[in-house]
């Protein structure tokens, strides 16, 4: 079986986890603090706050942006359902806009029509690590005084040409950016997430809320030579990352240049294998961006979901895993009752599939997958 993804890990990560375990401090502690500092440095953000997942990061980012029950947040349906769910956690409603016809990200030209008097924030997505049109989306948000939250779950290592300079996604360019370290991402801590921001008050609240709003964190309490009693001034959450995860994350950051280079090399082999194919359309990297190739996605021209699913079954019968294209959250039962229609999103979701891509594959493996896909669509 050729799997769809596999984390790039080895002895350094195992040794890091062992170090954290044997230290006696395995929940949020010194390893988390070190990982946060290194991640902030790597993306050029003033602050980075580690949490338990990107979903919890999105929830906290929306809360700090002031999203409350009855509010609306403009976002895309073309994303994993966690994007929409995080809005509902705040008691607000997602207002879905369609994606760009030639890509996979939010269409900025549709934002004005989606705004209402209840719009509180914009939540954009860097789908599959491809940076969205941040300059246009940020201009809209600033024009109307709306916070911009970046769902950068897949985008660690991606970059954007911003005002003449290459800058990492996560700097952040909006008000906060949220990352995932799930095993299918470019770097992983098993699970986990990160919030980056340049706003000191946002960072203070992230750190407060992630630990039940405990006024004195456990590191300070345990290291004090005096008895300390903490308070809980507001409702908080158990959104902490463990030191075991953070120790692994620090080693993953060291691997990132090699991981990114290898993913781009393998993607180039796919690109060449499908060049000029009448049915298989390769992903088009947005202009002025550097893509981390978190997932290699292709569109099958003229295929509906049923035909696409048949191709996936043929691949699986041949020992090759694949995944359907990015979901359309507005068609899931949790959101379908609103009757939203997003034709570009629906076509992209139905006619695309994700192919295996990870550092454990060889050029020969990529050739095998490409040949099998060409045969399956013939």
Order of alpha helices (4+ residues) and beta strands (2+ residues): alpha-alpha-beta-alpha-beta-alpha-beta-alpha-beta-alpha-beta-beta-beta-beta-beta-alpha-alpha-alpha-beta-beta-beta-alpha-beta-alpha-alpha-beta-alpha
